[in-house]
Amino acid sequence: MISKIPIRYIVFIIVIVFASSIFLASNSAEMVFAKKDKDDNKEKDKDQLVVNARLNLNNIDMKNTEFIRLTAFINGEDFKQDIPISSIDKSKKKFDVELKTDIDNGIVDAHVPDEFFVCAYQVGNILKEYNYLAKFDCNEGDILNIKKPTEIELFKPDSQVYVKSQAVYQATLNNVNSSNSNTVKIKILAPLADKKDTKKLVIGAMIKGQIQSEVIEDVQAELDKSKDSTITRTFTFDRKTDVGLIQIGDRYHACVASEDLRPPEGSECEKRVIKQFDKPNSLPAR
């Protein structure tokens, strides 16, 4: 004789089966979406230009530095990123920062050997060190590969960037007039006598971990008014920055980028050090 199964057991089994089916369906959906996100990321990475900034930690004051300000101008795009020292593994000798931008951003389509720069500032006790020339390093490079990351090193043992800036700074310490201004002007020139058909252009300037850029949408209109086929932009920076006071001797970089500039490069960069506050510091970027 077959005993009757209580109703409550049947209900219990139905609930278990139903819950299990929902769980399996949910996991299956998550796996599908996870795969889709992974595929989307792979597809997106194909359109990304990657520069790997490698910081040599042996030449960074890991004890007194609170964060590192990283700035860059790559393929017409500007970068500014703060890296807390607490996020860096101090047992390592080097620390890599991956900088990504679109290969084609509508202004320039990255190619070998387009130019770029990366700078890094060691920021410690800002209140205590505000009026001093913070230790930094900058490096310029060429894009070496579109499909693979281009590497560039900072704070190399043989870098003379800070030493040269420090020499200029020390030479002007007794110049009272050097500290009267609250701003510094950087005048960037883009001579286009050899590229008069340029339609669209971006100009960027960086100093003391601060970066500004401007897109000139109608280059032809400005060239029509120019006597020497030169596009000019003057960027004004406050001397009082969030990483210290801009000083005589601080290094500044400038880049211009446009697909119409090639050959040879779609992005070109140059650098100098600040020499004056009473009038603009000029720099032809190409």
N, C-alpha and C positions, 0 to 999 in steps of 0.2 A: 504494500500500500504506500502510495506516494504522499508524503506529508505536504500540506499547503505551506507555501513560503509567505511569511508575514508581509503585508503591504509596505511597511516601513523599510524593509530590506530592499524591496524592489525600487522604491523611491530613492533610497540611498545610492544604489548602483547606478541608476539613471543620472543622478546628480554628478557622481564621480566621472562617468563616461562623458557627460556634457562638458564638465570643467576641463577634462583632459583634452578634449577636442579643441576647446577655445585656446588652451595653453599651447598646443602644437601649432595651431593656426597663427597665433600671435608670434611664436618663435620663427615660424616660416616667413611671416611678413617682415619681421625685423631683419632676418638674414637677407631677404630680397632688397630691402631698403639700404642695408649696410653695404651690400655689393654694389648697388646703384651709386651710393655716395662715393665709394672707393673708385668706381669707374669714372665718375664725374671728376673726382680729384685728379685722377691720372690724365684725363682729357684736358683739364685746366692746366696742369703742370707742363703739358706739351707747348702751351702758349706763353709760358713764363720764362723770363730771363733771370738767371740766378747768379748772384755774386756772393762768394763766401769770404767774409772778413774775418781773418784769423788774428786774434790778439795774443801776443806773447806775454804770459802772466809773470814771467821772471822779471820783466821790466815795468811792472805795475806795482805801485805801493798798495798792496792788498790790505794792510793794517789800517791805513789812514784814509783810504778812498771809500766813500759811501756808495757811489754809483758811477758808471761810465756813460757819458753822453756820446752817442754815435750819430754822425750825420753823413749823408752821402748824396750824390747826384748821379743817377744812373739812367741812361736812355731817356733823358728828358723828364725824369721823375725825381722829386726830392724826398729824402728820408730823414727822420729824426726819432731816435729811440734811446730810452734810458734803461740801462742794465744794472740792477742792484748787485753789489758785490756779494751779498748773501746768497744770490742765485748761482754763483760760480763755484765749481768744485776746486777748492784751493790746492788739492793734491795733484791737479793736472798742471802741465806746463803751458798749455794753450787752450784758448776758448774760441769757438767758432760762432759767428753770427751770420745767419742766412738772410740775404736781402733779395726779395723777389719783386719783379715788376713785369708788366706786359711786354712781350717782344714787339708788338705793334700797338702803339697807343694813339694812333691817329695823327701824330706829329712826326714821329720817326719810327722806322722799323729796324730794330737792332741787327747789326751785322758786325763781323770781325773786320777791322780792329777799332771800333768806336771807343772813345775815351770816357773815363769816369773818375771820380775821386771818392775816397772815404776818409773821414777824420774821427778821432776818438779823444775825449777829454776825461781826465781823472778828476772827479769832483769829490772833495772831502768836506771839511768843516767850512761851509761857505762864508759864515759870518767872520770867522777868523782869517780866512785866506782870500777874502773878496777882492782886495786891492792888489793882489799879486798875480803874476802870470801863471795861471794853472798849467800843470804839465799836460801835454797833449802830443799827438802824433797824427800826421796825415800822409796819405799815399795816393798817387795817381796810377792808373793802369789802363790797359786796353782790353776790351772784350776778346777773349781767346777762343771761345766756343759758345755757340748758341744752344746746343743740345745738352751740354754739361756745364756745371758751375765753373766760373772763373774765380780763382783765389787771389786774394791780396792780403799782405801782412802788415800789421801795425805794431809799434813798439819793438821793432827789431833792434838788436844790440848796436848795430852800426847806423841807426837812423840819426840824422843831424838836424831834423826839422825843428825840434824844440831848442836845441843848442843855438841855432841861428836866430830864432826869434828872441831867445833870452839875451843874446848879445846886443840886439837892437834895443830891446827894452831897457837893459842896464845902462846903455849909453845915453838914454834920454831921461833918466830918473831925476836929474837936477834941473830939467827944463820945466819950469813952473807952468808955462803956457800949454804944455801938452795935456793938462788935465782939466782945462777950463770948459770944454764942450761936453754936453750931455748926449750928443749923438755922433755917429760916424757915418759918412756917406761913401758909398762904393759905386763908382761909375763904370759900367761894363759896356765895352764897345764890340760890336760884331761887324767888321768890315765885310762887305758883300760885293765888292767890285768884280770879283770872279764868279759870283753866284747871284747875278741880278734877277734871275727868274724865281728866286725863293718866294714862296707864297705864305708859308706859316712858319713861325719860329718860336722857340721857348728859350728864355734866358734865366739862369739861376745864379745866385750868389750866396756864399756861406761864410760866416765868421763867428768864432767863439760858440760853436754849437747852435747857432741860430741860422736859419736858412729861409730865403725868400726867392720867389720865382714869378715870372710873368709870361703869359702866352701872347705873342703879337699875332693877331688873327689875320691882319691885312698888311703884310710886309711891303707889298707893292705901293700902297698908298703912302707909306713912310719914306720909301726910297724915292718917290717922285718929289718929295720935299727936301731930300738930303742933297747936299752939295758934293759929298764925297762917298756916296753909296754905303754909308755906315748907319746901322741901327744902334741906338744908344738908350740905355736905361740906367737910372741912378736909384739905388736902393738905400734907404735910410734906416739904420739900426740904432736902437737905444744902447748907449754904452753900458748901462746897468742891466745885465742879463741875469738869468736864473742860475748861471754857473760861474759868475764872476764878472768883474769890470773889464770891458774891452780896453786893451792897452796898446800903446805904440809898440810895434813888434809882433802883435798878434797876426797870425797868418790868415789870409782869406783866399777863397777859391771861387772861380766863376766858370760856368759852362754855357754853351749855346748848342741847341739841337734842332735839327730839321732834316727830313728826308732829302730836301733839295740841296743840302750842303755836300753830299757825296757826289763823286769821289773827292777826297779819300775817305772821310769819316762823316757819319751823320751826327755825331756828338763830339765836340771839341772842348777841352778844358785848359785853363791856365791858373797860375797862382802868384801871389806876391804877399808882402807883409805891410801892415798899416804903418804909414810914415807921418800922417798928419790928421788933425781933427778939424782944423779951421777951413779946409776945402776938401773936395772929393778926392778919393784915392782912385786913380784910373787904372783900368786893366783891359787890354784887348784880349778877348777870349778865344780868338782864332787868328 
